[in-house]
Amino acid sequence: MPSVETIPINLAKLVNAGDLECECMACHLPLDVRHGPVEWRLTWRFPGPYPEPGVETMLLCDPCYRDWVEHPDELGGFPSSSHRV
C-alpha cells in the first residue's frame, strides 16, 4: 500500500488570514447577520440515537460557540472539548 504523506496545517495562520469560515451546523443567527471570524474549535458529542451517536469538531465564531455551550439541551449533545484558535 502506498504511503500517504501528511501535510501539517497551520490553523493559527489560516485563522489570522481570515481564510476560515464558521462551521456552525445549527446556526441561530439571523440570515442577514454575518458570522464573525473563527475564534473557537469545539468538539461536540452527540449521544444519539438521532441522527446517530458520534463526535464532530467545528471551527466557530464567538456567537455560534456561545450558543452551543450555553444551550446544549437544544442542540442534542454536549461539549467534549473546546479551545480558542
JOPESUL-V824160 format. One record per pair of residues at least 4 apart in sequence whose ideal C-beta (glycine too) atoms are under 7 Angstrom apart, sorted by the first residue. I is the first residue (numbers start at 1). J is the second residue. If there is no record, write none. Layout:
BEGIN
I	J
I	J
END
This chain:
BEGIN
10	14
11	15
11	85
12	16
12	85
13	17
14	19
14	20
15	20
15	38
15	85
18	37
20	38
20	59
21	35
22	35
22	38
22	59
22	60
22	61
22	64
23	58
23	59
23	60
24	58
24	60
24	64
25	56
25	58
26	75
27	64
28	67
29	33
29	35
29	63
35	61
35	64
36	61
36	62
36	63
37	61
38	59
38	60
38	61
38	85
39	61
39	62
39	65
39	84
39	85
40	60
40	62
40	65
40	82
40	84
40	85
41	57
41	59
41	82
41	83
41	85
42	57
42	58
42	60
42	65
42	68
42	79
42	82
43	55
43	57
43	80
43	81
43	82
44	55
44	56
44	58
44	68
44	77
44	79
44	80
45	55
45	77
45	78
45	80
46	53
46	54
46	76
46	77
47	53
47	77
48	52
48	53
55	80
59	85
60	64
60	65
61	65
62	66
63	67
64	68
65	69
66	70
67	71
68	75
68	79
69	79
71	75
72	77
72	78
72	79
END
